[in-house]
């Protein structure tokens, strides 16, 4: 049902409830709903590191030592990290762990790996940190790190574009979008221009 877009309206409605602060456990629901969205978005083997009950409903968020969601597209991997945190707290809680989780995935799979970081709002310190990691070769993190921060509103637009497309998007579409981040990181000499460019690319990701 998810892969056939039957749950598109339900997924978008859940995102809206999260943004409107109408749900009891917003962090858990955001993680679960992002997993559903990624499953629908572009194929691949999408695994959430959530704990589920016998009916497929989420019980608790991913453990702290692993990515929230791991997407296996055969030729490459995508880690998806999700948070409701905002402001400086977002950077303090997520900055280093997101980098470490991606590095762990790269070392475990020995394939190209990328990361999407999704939150209702993105803190400027996170933007600066993730931009810098595109340029710094850190062996602990498996080399340079392609981590793309996206506001939830932009992620929802990517989902909407996928739903409205006259064809079914495939992993090559997400791959070309992810690689754009590396191109922009080389093209722009500061994090603000890079972030503006990759966010704009996300809004037109099926046209890349």
Backbone as JSON, one array per atom type, in Angstrom:
{
  "sequence": "XXXXXXXXXXXXXXXXXXXXXXXXXXXXXXXXXXXXXXXXXXXXXXXXXXXXXXXXXXXXXXXXXXXXXXXXXXXXXXXXXXXXXXXXXXXXXXXXXXXXXXXXXXXXXXXXXXXXXXXXXXXXXXXXXXXXXXXXXXXXXXXXXXXXXXXXXXXXXXXXXXXXXXXXXXXXXXXXXXXXXXXXXXXXXXXXXXXXXXXXXXXXXXXX",
  "N": [[0.82, -1.21, 0.0], [1.95, 1.24, 0.77], [4.07, 1.57, -1.09], [2.61, 1.76, -3.43], [1.48, 4.22, -3.29], [-0.96, 4.45, -2.02], [-1.25, 5.34, 0.55], [-0.58, 7.97, 0.54], [-2.04, 10.41, 1.12], [-2.58, 10.01, 3.84], [-0.01, 9.95, 4.91], [0.92, 12.55, 4.33], [-0.97, 13.99, 5.79], [-0.31, 13.2, 8.36], [2.23, 14.36, 8.62], [1.39, 17.03, 8.58], [-0.06, 17.17, 10.96], [2.03, 16.79, 12.74], [3.52, 19.13, 12.28], [1.66, 20.96, 13.16], [1.66, 20.45, 15.81], [-0.02, 18.5, 16.99], [0.18, 15.89, 17.79], [0.86, 13.31, 20.18], [3.39, 11.99, 20.69], [5.56, 13.35, 19.05], [8.33, 13.14, 18.07], [8.64, 10.33, 17.71], [6.53, 9.78, 15.92], [7.28, 11.36, 13.75], [9.66, 10.13, 12.9], [8.69, 7.58, 12.21], [6.88, 8.29, 10.19], [8.52, 9.49, 8.28], [9.94, 7.24, 7.51], [7.87, 5.79, 6.28], [7.37, 7.56, 4.19], [9.83, 7.53, 2.77], [9.82, 4.9, 1.94], [7.78, 4.99, 0.11], [8.74, 6.82, -1.69], [10.95, 6.32, -3.62], [11.6, 3.6, -4.27], [13.88, 0.86, -3.51], [15.37, -0.84, -0.63], [14.08, -0.19, 2.33], [14.78, 0.39, 5.6], [13.63, 0.89, 8.81], [14.97, 1.72, 11.94], [13.31, 1.54, 14.07], [11.29, 0.39, 16.85], [8.71, -1.87, 16.54], [5.24, -2.75, 17.15], [3.11, -5.72, 17.21], [1.32, -5.09, 15.25], [2.49, -3.47, 13.45], [2.75, -0.87, 14.26], [4.54, 1.98, 15.52], [6.69, 1.74, 18.37], [8.94, 2.75, 19.74], [11.64, 5.08, 19.21], [14.63, 4.91, 17.1], [17.65, 3.36, 18.33], [20.4, 5.01, 19.96], [22.88, 4.55, 18.73], [22.87, 4.18, 16.01], [21.78, 4.81, 12.59], [18.64, 6.46, 12.0], [17.02, 5.62, 9.88], [17.75, 3.4, 7.24], [18.48, 3.23, 3.87], [18.73, 1.02, 1.29], [19.94, 1.01, -1.85], [21.12, -0.75, -3.56], [23.39, 0.05, -5.38], [24.24, 2.14, -3.88], [24.01, 3.59, -0.57], [21.69, 5.19, 1.66], [21.49, 7.09, 4.48], [19.03, 8.18, 6.74], [18.33, 10.71, 8.9], [16.44, 11.95, 11.6], [14.84, 14.55, 13.39], [13.09, 16.33, 15.98], [14.16, 18.38, 17.33], [15.29, 21.78, 17.72], [16.99, 24.95, 17.05], [20.0, 25.75, 18.93], [20.1, 23.44, 20.39], [19.53, 21.44, 18.58], [21.9, 21.2, 17.06], [23.68, 20.49, 19.11], [22.66, 18.02, 19.92], [22.53, 16.46, 17.57], [24.59, 16.98, 15.7], [27.3, 15.7, 15.83], [26.61, 12.88, 16.22], [25.09, 12.27, 13.84], [27.04, 12.44, 11.83], [28.74, 10.42, 12.7], [27.11, 8.12, 12.58], [26.7, 7.93, 9.82], [29.34, 7.49, 8.98], [29.76, 4.99, 10.16], [27.95, 3.44, 8.7], [29.07, 3.64, 6.12], [31.49, 2.3, 6.45], [30.56, -0.24, 7.09], [29.23, -1.11, 4.82], [30.81, -0.64, 2.59], [30.23, 0.76, 0.3], [29.26, 3.64, -1.69], [27.82, 6.14, 0.37], [25.3, 8.24, 1.67], [23.61, 10.98, 3.37], [20.49, 12.12, 4.54], [19.21, 14.73, 6.44], [16.55, 15.49, 8.31], [14.32, 17.85, 9.59], [11.83, 19.86, 11.29], [12.67, 22.58, 11.32], [15.86, 23.88, 10.33], [18.87, 24.27, 11.99], [21.32, 26.88, 11.92], [23.92, 26.27, 12.71], [24.07, 23.54, 12.27], [23.86, 23.47, 9.48], [26.27, 24.75, 8.79], [28.12, 22.92, 9.9], [27.59, 20.51, 8.5], [28.12, 21.31, 5.9], [30.87, 21.82, 6.08], [31.83, 19.23, 6.51], [31.63, 18.1, 4.01], [33.99, 18.79, 2.89], [36.1, 18.0, 4.47], [38.36, 15.45, 5.03], [37.89, 12.94, 7.0], [38.96, 10.18, 8.6], [37.73, 8.74, 10.64], [35.06, 9.18, 10.18], [34.78, 7.87, 7.84], [35.88, 9.22, 5.67], [35.21, 12.04, 3.52], [32.01, 13.57, 4.07], [28.75, 13.37, 2.87], [26.18, 15.04, 3.8], [22.95, 16.13, 3.89], [20.99, 18.7, 4.92], [17.53, 19.09, 5.34], [14.61, 21.03, 5.53], [11.45, 20.03, 6.91], [9.25, 20.87, 5.39], [10.3, 21.12, 2.8], [11.07, 18.48, 2.29], [8.53, 17.35, 2.24], [7.55, 18.52, -0.07], [9.16, 17.25, -1.96], [8.12, 14.72, -1.75], [5.51, 15.21, -2.61], [6.01, 15.91, -5.29], [6.95, 13.49, -6.25], [4.63, 11.95, -6.02], [2.93, 13.25, -7.83], [4.19, 12.9, -10.24], [4.38, 11.71, -13.63], [5.43, 9.28, -13.93], [7.09, 6.55, -12.23], [9.37, 7.43, -9.86], [12.83, 6.46, -9.55], [15.75, 4.9, -7.96], [17.89, 6.23, -9.23], [17.13, 8.87, -9.51], [17.16, 9.93, -6.9], [19.83, 9.54, -6.39], [21.15, 11.28, -8.2], [20.29, 13.69, -7.17], [21.48, 13.63, -4.6], [24.2, 13.65, -5.29], [24.37, 16.17, -6.33], [24.71, 17.75, -4.11], [27.41, 17.42, -3.45], [28.57, 18.57, -5.69], [27.67, 21.23, -5.46], [28.9, 21.89, -3.05], [31.55, 22.1, -3.79], [31.34, 24.13, -5.58], [30.4, 26.42, -4.25], [31.65, 28.77, -1.86], [30.81, 29.06, 0.73], [28.64, 28.13, 3.45], [26.0, 29.07, 3.4], [25.28, 29.72, 0.74], [25.62, 27.21, -0.41], [23.66, 25.71, 1.0], [21.33, 27.04, 0.22], [21.36, 26.42, -2.51], [21.21, 23.58, -2.58], [18.81, 23.15, -1.31], [17.04, 24.37, -3.08], [17.47, 22.67, -5.23], [16.33, 20.36, -4.2], [13.67, 21.05, -4.27], [13.16, 20.76, -6.9], [13.76, 18.15, -7.6], [13.19, 16.01, -9.32], [13.72, 16.99, -11.75], [16.34, 17.17, -12.17]],
  "CA": [[0.0, 0.0, 0.0], [2.82, 2.41, 0.81], [4.8, 1.69, -2.36], [1.66, 2.1, -4.49], [0.98, 5.57, -3.01], [-2.3, 4.44, -1.45], [-1.23, 6.02, 1.85], [0.0, 9.31, 0.36], [-2.79, 11.42, 1.87], [-2.41, 9.75, 5.26], [1.35, 10.35, 5.26], [0.98, 14.01, 4.33], [-1.78, 14.47, 6.92], [0.47, 12.99, 9.59], [3.23, 15.44, 8.65], [0.71, 18.27, 8.94], [-0.36, 17.08, 12.39], [3.29, 17.01, 13.44], [3.85, 20.55, 12.18], [0.67, 21.69, 13.95], [1.84, 20.04, 17.2], [-1.25, 17.84, 17.4], [0.42, 14.49, 18.13], [1.41, 13.13, 21.53], [4.82, 11.67, 20.64], [5.95, 13.86, 17.73], [9.58, 12.57, 17.56], [8.39, 8.96, 17.24], [5.67, 9.82, 14.75], [8.04, 11.92, 12.64], [10.57, 9.08, 12.43], [7.86, 6.55, 11.57], [6.28, 8.81, 8.97], [9.6, 9.65, 7.3], [10.18, 5.88, 6.99], [6.8, 5.5, 5.33], [7.57, 8.42, 3.02], [10.98, 7.03, 2.01], [9.38, 3.65, 1.32], [6.93, 5.36, -1.02], [9.37, 7.82, -2.56], [11.82, 5.99, -4.75], [12.06, 2.22, -4.31], [14.95, 0.47, -2.59], [15.05, -1.58, 0.59], [14.07, 0.86, 3.34], [14.67, -0.21, 6.94], [13.59, 1.79, 9.96], [15.49, 1.12, 13.17], [12.3, 1.7, 15.1], [10.7, -0.81, 17.43], [7.31, -1.95, 16.15], [4.41, -3.75, 17.82], [2.68, -6.81, 16.32], [0.44, -4.56, 14.2], [3.26, -2.57, 12.61], [2.73, 0.5, 14.78], [5.81, 2.27, 16.18], [6.71, 1.73, 19.83], [9.99, 3.64, 20.22], [12.54, 5.53, 18.16], [15.86, 4.15, 16.92], [18.67, 3.47, 19.37], [21.3, 6.13, 19.73], [24.15, 4.19, 18.09], [22.65, 3.81, 14.61], [20.94, 5.71, 11.82], [17.21, 6.27, 12.2], [16.51, 4.87, 8.73], [18.79, 3.06, 6.26], [17.91, 2.92, 2.56], [19.67, 0.28, 0.45], [19.58, 1.12, -3.26], [22.05, -1.67, -4.25], [24.65, 0.68, -5.76], [24.6, 3.11, -2.85], [23.17, 3.6, 0.63], [21.27, 6.49, 2.17], [21.07, 7.19, 5.88], [18.1, 9.28, 6.98], [18.29, 11.08, 10.31], [15.23, 12.74, 11.84], [14.76, 15.12, 14.74], [12.18, 17.45, 16.26], [14.94, 19.41, 18.02], [15.54, 23.01, 16.95], [17.93, 25.86, 17.69], [21.31, 25.22, 19.28], [19.91, 22.08, 20.9], [19.59, 20.53, 17.43], [23.31, 20.96, 16.76], [24.29, 19.79, 20.24], [22.16, 16.64, 19.99], [22.57, 15.72, 16.32], [25.73, 17.27, 14.83], [28.31, 14.64, 15.79], [26.04, 11.54, 15.99], [24.71, 12.07, 12.44], [28.28, 12.17, 11.12], [29.26, 9.11, 13.14], [26.25, 7.07, 12.05], [27.0, 7.8, 8.4], [30.63, 6.83, 8.88], [29.56, 3.58, 10.51], [27.28, 2.82, 7.56], [30.02, 3.57, 5.02], [32.47, 1.25, 6.75], [29.88, -1.55, 7.13], [28.72, -1.5, 3.5], [31.87, -0.49, 1.59], [29.64, 1.35, -0.9], [28.97, 5.05, -1.47], [26.72, 6.36, 1.3], [24.92, 9.64, 1.83], [22.7, 11.16, 4.5], [19.51, 13.2, 4.61], [18.91, 15.15, 7.8], [15.25, 16.13, 8.17], [13.77, 18.43, 10.82], [10.9, 20.95, 10.96], [13.53, 23.71, 10.97], [17.27, 23.51, 10.35], [19.7, 25.23, 12.7], [22.44, 27.37, 11.12], [25.14, 25.57, 13.1], [24.05, 22.24, 11.58], [24.18, 23.76, 8.09], [27.71, 25.01, 8.72], [28.83, 21.69, 10.22], [27.45, 19.53, 7.42], [28.85, 21.86, 4.75], [32.31, 21.61, 6.32], [32.17, 17.81, 6.39], [31.78, 17.79, 2.58], [35.34, 19.17, 2.47], [37.13, 17.5, 5.39], [38.55, 14.0, 4.92], [38.07, 12.42, 8.36], [38.91, 8.72, 8.5], [36.78, 8.24, 11.63], [33.75, 9.26, 9.56], [34.83, 7.21, 6.54], [36.25, 10.18, 4.64], [34.31, 13.19, 3.41], [30.63, 13.16, 4.37], [27.67, 14.08, 2.17], [25.01, 15.13, 4.68], [22.11, 17.19, 3.35], [19.9, 19.09, 5.83], [16.32, 19.53, 4.64], [13.42, 21.31, 6.35], [10.36, 19.09, 6.65], [8.42, 21.39, 4.31], [10.95, 20.79, 1.53], [10.94, 17.03, 2.13], [7.14, 17.09, 1.85], [7.42, 18.91, -1.48], [9.77, 16.15, -2.73], [7.13, 13.64, -1.72], [4.41, 15.64, -3.46], [6.46, 15.81, -6.67], [6.98, 12.06, -6.57], [3.23, 11.52, -6.14], [2.32, 13.86, -9.01], [4.95, 12.58, -11.46], [3.7, 10.82, -14.58], [6.19, 8.02, -13.91], [7.52, 6.18, -10.89], [10.79, 7.74, -9.66], [13.68, 5.32, -9.19], [16.91, 5.31, -7.18], [18.8, 7.14, -9.95], [16.7, 10.23, -9.26], [17.67, 10.36, -5.6], [21.29, 9.55, -6.49], [21.57, 12.52, -8.86], [20.06, 14.78, -6.21], [22.5, 13.55, -3.55], [25.48, 14.05, -5.87], [24.33, 17.62, -6.5], [25.23, 18.37, -2.89], [28.87, 17.43, -3.57], [28.89, 19.56, -6.73], [27.45, 22.56, -4.9], [29.89, 22.13, -2.0], [32.77, 22.54, -4.48], [31.04, 25.34, -6.35], [30.18, 27.57, -3.38], [32.69, 28.85, -0.84], [30.26, 29.24, 2.07], [27.55, 27.2, 3.73], [24.69, 29.65, 3.1], [25.01, 29.55, -0.69], [25.47, 25.76, -0.62], [22.37, 25.29, 1.53], [20.29, 27.59, -0.66], [21.39, 25.69, -3.78], [20.75, 22.19, -2.44], [17.38, 23.22, -0.98], [16.36, 24.65, -4.34], [17.53, 21.44, -6.02], [15.35, 19.44, -3.62], [12.33, 21.47, -4.72], [13.05, 20.38, -8.32], [14.66, 17.0, -7.64], [12.91, 15.11, -10.44], [14.11, 17.67, -12.99], [17.8, 17.19, -12.23]],
  "C": [[0.86, 1.26, 0.0], [3.49, 2.62, -0.54], [3.88, 2.1, -3.51], [0.99, 3.46, -4.26], [-0.44, 5.6, -2.45], [-2.37, 5.22, -0.14], [-0.67, 7.44, 1.75], [-0.72, 10.35, 1.21], [-2.61, 11.26, 3.37], [-1.03, 10.2, 5.73], [1.47, 11.87, 5.31], [0.16, 14.6, 5.48], [-1.05, 14.3, 8.24], [1.56, 14.04, 9.72], [2.59, 16.75, 9.08], [0.37, 18.3, 10.42], [0.9, 17.31, 13.22], [3.65, 18.49, 13.44], [2.9, 21.41, 13.02], [0.7, 21.32, 15.43], [0.59, 19.37, 17.78], [-1.04, 16.4, 17.88], [1.16, 14.38, 19.45], [2.91, 12.92, 21.5], [5.35, 12.06, 19.26], [7.28, 13.28, 17.23], [9.4, 11.16, 17.0], [7.58, 8.98, 15.96], [6.39, 10.39, 13.54], [8.96, 10.86, 12.05], [9.81, 8.0, 11.65], [7.32, 7.04, 10.23], [7.31, 9.07, 7.89], [9.94, 8.29, 6.7], [9.11, 5.52, 5.97], [6.99, 6.31, 4.05], [8.73, 7.92, 2.15], [10.62, 5.73, 1.3], [8.57, 3.95, 0.06], [7.71, 6.11, -2.1], [10.06, 7.26, -3.79], [12.38, 4.57, -4.7], [13.15, 1.93, -3.29], [14.43, -0.32, -1.42], [15.2, -0.61, 1.76], [13.82, 0.25, 4.72], [14.68, 0.88, 8.0], [14.13, 1.06, 11.18], [14.6, 1.44, 14.36], [11.98, 0.35, 15.73], [9.21, -0.78, 17.13], [6.56, -2.95, 17.03], [3.95, -4.78, 16.79], [1.81, -6.32, 15.17], [1.15, -3.56, 13.3], [3.24, -1.13, 13.05], [4.02, 0.77, 15.57], [5.69, 2.31, 17.7], [7.75, 2.7, 20.38], [10.94, 3.96, 19.08], [13.8, 4.67, 18.13], [16.81, 4.35, 18.09], [19.68, 4.54, 18.98], [22.56, 5.82, 18.97], [23.99, 3.81, 16.63], [21.78, 4.86, 13.92], [19.47, 5.43, 12.11], [16.62, 5.37, 11.12], [17.68, 4.61, 7.79], [18.11, 2.59, 4.98], [18.99, 2.25, 1.71], [19.18, 0.32, -0.99], [20.52, 0.29, -4.14], [23.39, -1.0, -4.56], [25.13, 1.69, -4.72], [23.62, 2.99, -1.69], [22.83, 5.04, 1.0], [20.84, 6.34, 3.61], [20.12, 8.36, 6.01], [18.0, 9.51, 8.49], [17.18, 12.11, 10.53], [15.26, 13.3, 13.26], [13.68, 16.2, 14.81], [12.92, 18.6, 16.94], [15.16, 20.61, 17.11], [16.55, 23.86, 17.71], [19.26, 25.2, 17.99], [21.23, 23.78, 19.78], [20.0, 21.06, 19.76], [21.04, 20.18, 17.1], [23.97, 20.15, 17.87], [23.91, 18.32, 20.27], [22.51, 15.82, 18.75], [23.87, 15.89, 15.52], [26.73, 16.13, 14.72], [27.7, 13.26, 15.55], [25.65, 11.27, 14.53], [25.95, 11.72, 11.61], [28.81, 10.78, 11.44], [28.44, 7.97, 12.58], [26.5, 6.84, 10.55], [28.34, 7.1, 8.19], [30.55, 5.35, 9.18], [28.92, 2.82, 9.36], [28.25, 2.64, 6.39], [31.03, 2.44, 5.23], [31.83, -0.15, 6.71], [29.49, -2.03, 5.74], [29.78, -1.46, 2.41], [31.29, -0.03, 0.25], [29.44, 2.84, -0.64], [27.75, 5.22, -0.56], [26.54, 7.86, 1.53], [23.98, 9.74, 3.02], [21.76, 12.33, 4.24], [19.21, 13.47, 6.08], [17.65, 16.0, 7.74], [14.75, 16.6, 9.53], [12.79, 19.53, 10.42], [11.62, 22.24, 10.6], [14.98, 23.26, 11.11], [18.09, 24.63, 10.99], [20.92, 25.62, 11.86], [23.75, 26.66, 11.46], [25.22, 24.2, 12.43], [24.39, 22.43, 10.11], [25.68, 23.95, 7.92], [28.52, 23.73, 8.92], [28.77, 20.7, 9.06], [28.12, 20.0, 6.14], [30.34, 21.58, 4.9], [32.7, 20.15, 6.11], [32.21, 17.33, 4.94], [33.24, 17.96, 2.15], [36.44, 18.49, 3.29], [37.19, 15.97, 5.34], [38.9, 13.44, 6.3], [37.91, 10.9, 8.32], [37.9, 8.12, 9.47], [35.36, 8.23, 11.08], [33.72, 8.62, 8.17], [35.15, 8.14, 5.39], [35.35, 11.4, 4.65], [32.87, 12.72, 3.52], [29.64, 14.03, 3.61], [26.42, 14.0, 3.02], [24.2, 16.35, 4.26], [20.99, 17.51, 4.33], [18.71, 19.63, 5.05], [15.22, 19.86, 5.64], [12.3, 20.35, 5.96], [9.47, 19.57, 5.5], [8.98, 21.07, 2.94], [10.87, 19.3, 1.26], [9.52, 16.68, 1.68], [6.89, 17.47, 0.4], [8.06, 17.84, -2.38], [8.79, 14.99, -2.84], [5.96, 13.96, -2.65], [4.78, 15.51, -4.94], [6.51, 14.36, -7.14], [5.58, 11.52, -6.83], [2.61, 12.01, -7.44], [3.03, 13.53, -10.32], [4.17, 11.6, -12.34], [4.37, 9.47, -14.69], [6.57, 7.73, -12.47], [9.0, 6.49, -10.72], [11.56, 6.5, -9.22], [14.92, 5.8, -8.47], [17.86, 6.26, -7.9], [18.42, 8.6, -9.72], [17.24, 10.75, -7.92], [19.2, 10.44, -5.62], [21.78, 10.86, -7.11], [21.35, 13.73, -7.94], [21.15, 14.8, -5.15], [23.86, 14.03, -4.07], [25.54, 15.56, -6.12], [24.91, 18.34, -5.29], [26.75, 18.46, -2.94], [29.32, 18.47, -4.6], [28.77, 20.98, -6.17], [28.48, 22.9, -3.83], [31.22, 22.6, -2.6], [32.56, 23.89, -5.16], [30.94, 26.58, -5.48], [31.16, 27.56, -2.21], [32.15, 29.17, 0.54], [29.0, 28.41, 2.21], [26.18, 27.75, 3.36], [24.32, 29.46, 1.63], [24.82, 28.07, -1.04], [24.08, 25.3, -0.17], [21.22, 25.8, 0.67], [20.21, 26.78, -1.96], [20.83, 24.27, -3.63], [19.28, 22.16, -2.04], [16.56, 23.48, -2.24], [16.36, 23.41, -5.24], [16.52, 20.41, -5.52], [13.94, 19.76, -4.09], [12.08, 21.13, -6.18], [13.8, 19.07, -8.57], [14.4, 16.06, -8.8], [13.26, 15.74, -11.79], [15.6, 17.67, -13.18], [18.33, 16.19, -13.26]]
}
